[in-house]
C-alpha cells in the first residue's frame, strides 16, 4: 500500500453511494459545496443494485403476467401467455444498469468527485481512503456517513442462495419454485409470496412464534388474510422453525407451534433477513462518534451525530431500513452542512408492499390510536364500490381512515387494493399538514379514478359517503333504553 503524502482539503466528504449518500452529495453540490463521494462497490448502493429496484422489477413482472392472463374480459385475445424468468432477469439488469448510469451521470454533471475505495476515519477531521495499493488522506470540514447495512440471517439456517434463499437471492433464481415456503412477515416476504404464486408456484408462509399477522391495521389485515386464502397461500401462524435441511431436490423444514411439531417439504425456502448497520470498520472511535447499544449511529433531527461536523443518514441510523428514509435524511444532512437549516421526522414514513393487490399504510392504526388515548372514529370503503376499480376488473381491497372524533384530525390512512402505492402519498401529505376530514372532503377528485376511495372513506366518517351503504342501526332494547 502506498500512502499519499499530500492531505487534500474538501468541504464535504460523503461515505457511501446509496440513496442517502448520492442524494446528499448532489444536494450539497447544488448548494455549492466542494464534495467528494466515496463508494467501495456500486453507485446506487444495495437499493438500486440488489434491493428495491430488482425486487420491484420482479413484482411488476409477476403482476403484469397475472393481469395479462385475464385480459380477455376487455376483449383482448392474446393466446397462450408464458413467463420466462431469464428474460425478466435481462430486463432487470437493463433497468439497474440504466439507473446506475443515471446516478453516475448526475454526480458528474454536479461536479462531484467520485472515488472508488474503502473509507475510514483517521480523526474527527480526516478520512483515509484505501483503493487497491493506494491510500489517500482527506481533511474535511463536514462528513456524512451513508454506509448502509448488511443482511443478517437466522443462525440456524444455512443460506446457499440456490434452494435456501435470503432477501437478495430470492429474486435472482432462474426457475419458478414448485413449492416456496416463506419465513417472514415483512413486505419483502409478502412480495416474494405473491410474486411467485402469480408465476405458478405453490406458496406457504410461516409467521414466527410471536406473530399471527403482518403488522397492518386490523381491517387491512383481515382483508389480506382473506386474499391469501383465496390465492391458496397457506399461513402458519405463531410458529417456530427449528431446523432447515436440504434434501434431494428440495428442503425439509421442521416447525413447532401451538398445534405441535410439523414437517414441511418444499422445492425452495426463503428466510427474511434482518439488517445490521455497517459501522464496524469506519474507525468511528477515532472520530469520536458514539454508537447506540445496538450498533446504530444516533442522530438528531438535523441528521447530526454527537460530533457536530459529522452527520449520518440511512440504514446506519435508527428507524426503518428504507430508501425513502435515506433519501430524505441525505438531503437534510447536506443542507445543514451548508448552513441551510433543515430537519426530518420519521413519524409519517409510508409502509408499502408491492403485492397484488398492493398494500400501503401511514400513520396510526386504529388500535395504536386507541392506545395513544384518542377518541377514535374510523371509516372503511370497499374497493368494489369504486367505478374505476370495476373498469380495471380489480375490485378486491378496501380503504380505511382513522380520525380523532373530537378534532376530526386525520390520524392514519390504510389501504389494500389497486392504486394503494400511489394513494398513500395523499395520506402522507394530509398527515403532515394536520388535515381534518373537511380538508379532505372539500377538494374535487377526478372521476372515475381510484382516488375516489379517499373521498368515499372521508365522507364515510360522518355517514355521508354516496357509494357506501349506511350503517345498520342497532335495534333499541329495554336494556339499551
ABEGO torsion letter per residue (X at the ends): XBBBABBBBBABBBBEABAAAAAAAAAAAAAGBBBBBBBABBBGEAAAAABAAAAAAAAAAAAAAAAAAAAAAAGBBAEBBBBBAAAAAAAAAAAAAAAAAAAAAAAAAAGBBBBBEBBBBABAABBBBBBEABBBBBBBABBBBBAEBBBBBBAABBBAGAABBBAAAAAABABBBABBBBBEABAAAAAAAAAAAAAGBBBBBBBBAABABAGBBAAAAAAAAAAAAAAGBBBBBGBBBABBBBBBGEBBBBBBBAAEBBBBBBABBBBBBBBBBBAAAAGAAAAGBBBBAAGBBBBBAAGBBABAABBBBEAABBEBBBAAAAAAAAAAAAAAAAGBBBBBBAAABBBBBBBOBBBBBBEBBAAAAAAAGBBBBBBBBBAAABAAAAAAGBABEBBBBBBBAAAGBBABBBBBEBGAAAAAAAAAAAAAAGBBAAAAAABBBBOBBAAAAAAAAAAAAAGABAABBBBBBBBBBAAAX
